[in-house]
Amino acid sequence: MNKIYKILFGIITLFIVLGLSITQEIDTQDSNSKKAVSGFFKPNGKPIKAPVKIDAGESCIIDLIQGYSISGDISGSIEMNYRIIVYGKCGSPPGTYNEEWIAHGIFKGTIIGEKTNAKLSYTAKVKAGGDVNGLIIFGQGTKAKLLITGNFSDGKLLYKGEVY
């Protein structure tokens, strides 16, 4: 019986060592496949489609489609379809009230030198005055996660993140 326990212990130990080794290799491959990216994106003038404003009591909901140029490690163009809630009355000057954005869009261009097209989603909180804190997630075509920061008065926003 003692010999059987030693054999079983040896087999279990072997599986544990092999399992740890395989897990470490997978973790190394995952971290090696992530690439840091950064750059800027800015709107291409006025919205592609005129904004539609919906009065929602003390707030305003805005639907619009906006084109962007993006430069840096990710470069090309993005067209985003937005739904924005402005925590103020419709017709107020832009940047007067806090806002929340949700958008989906299509990217066409290059990511670290590789030509690609990808779908993306974008969410952001925008403070009165224009400070932006957002997140873009790329999927279906490529995978990336970008943090978006900056102020609209600068005419462009900064992105930093990872492509994997």
C-alpha positions, -999 to +999 in steps of 0.1 A: +000+000+000+028+024+009+044+019-025+011+027-043+008+060-023+044+069-033+036+062-070+003+082-068+022+111-050+048+110-077+022+111-105+003+140-088+035+159-082+044+155-119+010+168-130+013+198-107+048+206-120+038+202-156+006+222-150+025+251-134+050+250-163+023+251-189+004+279-170+036+300-168+042+295-205+007+306-214+010+337-191+043+346-208+027+343-242-003+365-231+019+392-217+042+391-248+012+395-271+001+427-255+015+459-270+013+493-255-002+520-278-007+557-275-016+587-296-044+612-303-077+615-320-097+645-330-131+652-346-132+658-384-152+690-382-190+690-378-210+658-372-217+636-403-254+637-395-270+666-378-276+660-341-311+649-330-320+664-296-347+648-274-360+668-244-359+645-214-372+668-186-342+683-169-318+665-193-313+663-230-306+632-251-286+637-283-280+613-311-253+620-336-227+605-359-192+619-358-160+612-378-126+612-363-090+611-374-067+590-352-029+592-351-001+575-333+004+537-329-032+534-341-039+556-371-067+560-396-104+570-392-132+563-369-169+569-375-189+568-343-227+567-337-234+584-304-261+586-278-253+614-253-271+624-222-265+660-212-275+668-176-291+701-186-318+714-209-317+710-246-303+741-264-277+748-237-242+757-250-219+727-253-198+721-222-222+738-199-233+706-181-219+671-173-225+645-200-223+607-204-216+592-238-221+558-253-211+551-288-203+523-313-183+527-344-160+514-371-122+519-373-103+518-406-066+521-407-035+506-392-026+493-358+011+492-351+017+491-389-008+464-397-038+473-419-071+465-402-108+473-399-125+468-365-157+475-346-155+494-313-175+507-284-169+539-265-182+551-232-172+584-215-180+608-187-175+644-196-175+671-170-189+706-175-161+725-192-150+696-214-128+672-194-132+637-209-126+604-191-135+575-214-128+539-226-127+525-261-129+487-266-120+473-300-134+439-310-144+420-342-113+426-362-087+433-335-087+435-298-077+467-279-085+486-248-078+524-248-082+549-220-093+583-234-084+616-216-082+652-224-103+684-228-123+694-258-108+729-258-075+713-268-091+701-301-079+665-296-080+637-270-052+614-258-055+576-260-033+551-241-038+514-239-030+480-251-035+459-283-037+422-278 
